[in-house]
Amino acid sequence: MRLKAILICVIFSLTVLPITPVDAQVAPSVNLECVSLDPSGAIDIEVYPGADLTGNAFCTVSNPNSYQEKIDIQVTSDGLVTAHPGTITLGPNAEEDFTVTVKADQRMTMQSRNLMVRATVTEAMNAPPPNAAEAEVSMIVSILQFSGLQVEAVEASMPSLSEIEQDIEFKIYNQGNWADQFSIGLTKDSLEELEYAGFSISIPLVKVEIESMAPPTKARILVKTPKVSEDWPINSEGLYEKSFTLEFIATSEFSCRYEGSCNSETAYTTITVYAEPSDPEESDSKSGIISNSMDNKALVYGGGGAGVILLLILFVVMRRKK
């Protein structure tokens, strides 16, 4: 009887033992979760000059089974550079956190890219899994807009007669990474000083939209120069002469709305206004060479304002011949 019992136990053991641990339990599987801590829910990346150019997805991979798994981590990022762990080994019912870091290029155009994180079981209990077990998460990478601008005066200085209309031009460059609108005009202090001095100022267009890195857009400030005042100094040519500075300003509207402070740039043009004294003899007492100075004036005030100065000199000469 004892021998018979032993044989029964051996037969029962041979029937049970060949079943492997993996086959006896739930098939290999893996869980994956990834989130961004940015308010938008996407992976936001700043690309303005000086930014760190990176964004992060924070992921958790878990093994829901009661045996060890080896898991490969793969990331596709739509052309962006990424950094992440390649392989993670998890014990039974274990989990592990990891970070996927995405890097963009400086000054990259504002846009969205796709990011895919995939976790794949490659081993279960040190053996290839009997089934395909993987999990994946899709996310959006947002390359954020930033503002940038540059302004310059077409002419840093220009001559003018008194009581005439002049166009003063400035160039505006959009150096941000997307189209932006710019409000334009004169600074408050500059406008007040010019109007107090007798200038009339008008601005045909107070707002312009410019594409990113497009050729500059020209903005015009229309001015009418003031009437000569007796307290203006008289120069060595016997003419009233006084200089005034226009301070032009352009401001990115995107920066005011979304960047927390307004991004503005300024540029300057100096207008020197000339006029003949009301008493021609007064100018003779200052200088006797007005009628002979046409060549010199064209030389001194050449460039964009030469025509204005020549007109002024002709005006003076004509008055003297009467």
VOLUMNU-95413 format. One record per residue (C-alpha): residue in three letters; x negated, y, z negated. Coordinates in pm, whole numbers, padded with zeros to 5 digits, always signed. Layout:
<nodes>
AlaXYZ;...
</nodes>
This chain:
<nodes>
Met+00000+00000+00000;Arg-00283+00241-00083;Leu-00443+00181+00258;Lys-00113+00239+00431;Ala-00070+00579+00256;Ile-00420+00686+00361;Leu-00349+00598+00724;Ile-00027+00801+00720;Cys-00216+01110+00587;Val-00485+01079+00853;Ile-00229+01053+01132;Phe-00042+01360+00997;Ser-00369+01563+00977;Leu-00461+01478+01335;Thr-00122+01605+01447;Val-00148+01946+01269;Leu-00516+02050+01279;Pro-00571+02100+01659;Ile-00342+02407+01659;Thr-00567+02721+01666;Pro-00504+03021+01435;Val-00429+03256+01727;Asp-00179+03018+01885;Ala-00011+02961+01552;Gln+00060+03329+01490;Val+00201+03628+01676;Ala+00023+03702+02006;Pro-00246+03975+02000;Ser-00114+04331+02018;Val-00228+04683+01937;Asn-00061+05012+01840;Leu-00189+05359+01934;Glu-00080+05709+01837;Cys-00242+06040+01943;Val-00147+06396+01853;Ser-00278+06751+01897;Leu-00287+06993+01608;Asp-00232+07289+01843;Pro+00110+07459+01808;Ser+00194+07394+02173;Gly+00167+07018+02127;Ala-00084+07008+02412;Ile-00461+07006+02376;Asp-00535+07377+02408;Ile-00881+07483+02526;Glu-01013+07840+02522;Val-01251+07915+02809;Tyr-01329+08286+02762;Pro-01702+08378+02756;Gly-01838+08265+02420;Ala-01563+08010+02345;Asp-01662+07656+02239;Leu-01472+07519+02543;Thr-01341+07209+02358;Gly-01011+07064+02241;Asn-00925+06750+02044;Ala-00673+06467+02037;Phe-00651+06293+01699;Cys-00568+05924+01740;Thr-00493+05622+01521;Val-00532+05266+01649;Ser-00387+04978+01444;Asn-00385+04597+01445;Pro-00041+04464+01344;Asn-00155+04102+01325;Ser-00304+03891+01047;Tyr-00630+03822+01224;Gln-00925+04032+01348;Glu-00914+04209+01683;Lys-01174+04385+01894;Ile-01027+04683+02082;Asp-01173+04886+02370;Ile-01090+05260+02395;Gln-01070+05412+02742;Val-00990+05774+02834;Thr-00910+05929+03172;Ser-00911+06307+03173;Asp-00836+06438+03522;Gly-01193+06548+03586;Leu-01272+06689+03241;Val-01559+06565+03027;Thr-01458+06363+02717;Ala-01625+06208+02412;His-01470+05916+02218;Pro-01561+05577+02065;Gly-01592+05289+02310;Thr-01502+04994+02088;Ile-01327+04952+01752;Thr-01302+04627+01554;Leu-01005+04597+01319;Gly-00935+04341+01051;Pro-00591+04196+00982;Asn-00324+04469+00956;Ala-00594+04739+00959;Glu-00604+05077+01129;Glu-00869+05336+01215;Asp-00864+05705+01308;Phe-01075+05843+01592;Thr-01103+06168+01788;Val-01105+06228+02161;Thr-01288+06553+02239;Val-01223+06719+02575;Lys-01456+06983+02722;Ala-01376+07236+02996;Asp-01593+07478+03193;Gln-01640+07841+03096;Arg-01407+08082+03279;Met-01209+07790+03421;Thr-00885+07896+03590;Met-00577+07867+03370;Gln-00413+07530+03441;Ser-00292+07198+03297;Arg-00467+06862+03324;Asn-00350+06509+03231;Leu-00517+06301+02959;Met-00459+05927+02912;Val-00588+05734+02608;Arg-00569+05354+02634;Ala-00644+05087+02370;Thr-00695+04729+02496;Val-00747+04410+02291;Thr-01053+04230+02430;Glu-01104+03971+02153;Ala-00882+03801+01895;Met-01060+03592+01631;Asn-01379+03622+01844;Ala-01206+03471+02148;Pro-01050+03626+02459;Pro-00683+03702+02397;Pro-00431+03467+02561;Asn-00226+03767+02677;Ala-00278+04123+02798;Ala-00240+04347+02492;Glu-00275+04723+02529;Ala-00119+05056+02431;Glu-00156+05398+02585;Val-00069+05761+02513;Ser-00035+06043+02769;Met-00112+06402+02675;Ile-00148+06743+02843;Val-00466+06950+02833;Ser-00395+07323+02866;Ile-00671+07554+02987;Leu-00563+07879+02823;Gln-00551+08220+02988;Phe-00778+08498+02870;Ser-00793+08864+02965;Gly-01088+09043+03118;Leu-01126+09370+03303;Gln-01374+09624+03426;Val-01312+09978+03547;Glu-01537+10222+03729;Ala-01504+10568+03876;Val-01527+10592+04255;Glu-01709+10923+04199;Ala-01874+10994+03866;Ser-01871+11367+03937;Met-01712+11590+04195;Pro-01685+11966+04267;Ser-01358+12146+04326;Leu-01212+12489+04384;Ser-00967+12629+04131;Glu-00594+12581+04188;Ile-00620+12303+04445;Glu-00498+11943+04440;Gln-00746+11658+04415;Asp-00722+11278+04419;Ile-00944+11110+04161;Glu-00989+10736+04221;Phe-01090+10455+03989;Lys-01148+10084+04055;Ile-00995+09812+03837;Tyr-01132+09456+03835;Asn-00945+09160+03682;Gln-01215+08943+03528;Gly-00972+08717+03342;Asn-00885+08365+03456;Trp-00532+08435+03581;Ala-00323+08715+03730;Asp-00263+09003+03490;Gln-00085+09335+03482;Phe-00274+09647+03382;Ser-00128+09973+03257;Ile-00332+10269+03382;Gly-00367+10639+03310;Leu-00574+10889+03116;Thr-00652+10855+02748;Lys-00432+11063+02521;Asp-00716+11295+02417;Ser-00833+11347+02774;Leu-00481+11422+02899;Glu-00416+11671+02621;Glu-00746+11854+02680;Leu-00694+11879+03055;Glu-00337+12004+03025;Tyr-00446+12258+02765;Ala-00712+12380+03011;Gly-00445+12435+03278;Phe-00466+12113+03481;Ser-00151+11959+03628;Ile-00172+11577+03613;Ser+00040+11314+03786;Ile-00009+10937+03819;Pro+00174+10777+04115;Leu+00141+10421+03982;Val+00116+10350+03609;Lys+00097+09969+03631;Val-00076+09729+03872;Glu-00091+09350+03899;Ile-00422+09198+04007;Glu-00512+08835+04078;Ser-00799+08678+03890;Met-01141+08772+04033;Ala-00975+08950+04329;Pro-01132+09257+04496;Pro-01081+09572+04287;Thr-00758+09765+04302;Lys-00784+10142+04332;Ala-00583+10366+04100;Arg-00525+10734+04177;Ile-00496+11026+03941;Leu-00358+11337+04110;Val-00478+11664+03958;Lys-00431+12028+04035;Thr-00725+12225+03904;Pro-00658+12520+03673;Lys-00664+12886+03752;Val-00995+13051+03669;Ser-01018+13209+03327;Glu-01226+13518+03250;Asp-01403+13334+02970;Trp-01555+13081+03212;Pro-01933+13117+03251;Ile-02076+13251+03577;Asn-02352+13041+03730;Ser-02672+13148+03903;Glu-02484+13170+04233;Gly-02249+13429+04093;Leu-01950+13192+04074;Tyr-01731+13098+03785;Glu-01814+12740+03698;Lys-01669+12504+03439;Ser-01676+12127+03405;Phe-01398+11901+03278;Thr-01402+11527+03210;Leu-01124+11283+03298;Glu-01130+10968+03082;Phe-00947+10695+03271;Ile-00819+10388+03085;Ala-00681+10051+03198;Thr-00527+09800+02954;Ser-00448+09431+03001;Glu-00082+09368+02923;Phe-00149+08997+02868;Ser-00395+09081+02590;Cys-00145+09307+02415;Arg+00121+09035+02419;Tyr-00078+08721+02345;Glu-00431+08793+02223;Gly-00351+08992+01910;Ser-00514+09315+02030;Cys-00513+09518+02348;Asn-00812+09475+02578;Ser-00890+09813+02737;Glu-01175+09964+02937;Thr-01250+10327+03027;Ala-01439+10516+03296;Tyr-01517+10884+03344;Thr-01515+11139+03624;Thr-01641+11494+03571;Ile-01475+11768+03777;Thr-01669+12091+03810;Val-01440+12377+03911;Tyr-01577+12681+04094;Ala-01418+13020+04166;Glu-01534+13361+04283;Pro-01504+13643+04029;Ser-01215+13879+04097;Asp-01465+14166+04133;Pro-01710+14077+04415;Glu-01963+14329+04283;Glu-01976+14133+03960;Ser-02107+13834+04148;Asp-02369+14056+04320;Ser-02495+14163+03979;Lys-02545+13799+03890;Ser-02696+13686+04218;Gly-02757+13849+04556;Ile-02784+13526+04751;Ile-02427+13399+04779;Ser-02396+13473+05151;Asn-02733+13308+05221;Ser-02689+12995+05005;Met-02477+12770+05223;Asp-02760+12527+05298;Asn-02868+12513+04934;Lys-02514+12445+04813;Ala-02462+12170+05064;Leu-02782+12015+04934;Val-02699+12051+04565;Tyr-02336+11949+04588;Gly-02362+11697+04871;Gly-02168+11374+04893;Gly-01794+11346+04846;Gly-01753+11706+04728;Ala-01969+11877+04990;Gly-01666+11974+05197;Val-01509+12147+04898;Ile-01824+12349+04827;Leu-01867+12446+05191;Leu-01507+12562+05194;Leu-01572+12767+04883;Ile-01882+12929+05032;Leu-01702+13013+05355;Phe-01426+13168+05149;Val-01678+13385+04962;Val-01856+13489+05282;Met-01532+13580+05455;Arg-01427+13799+05163;Arg-01760+13983+05171;Lys-01722+14063+05541;Lys-01388+14243+05482;
</nodes>
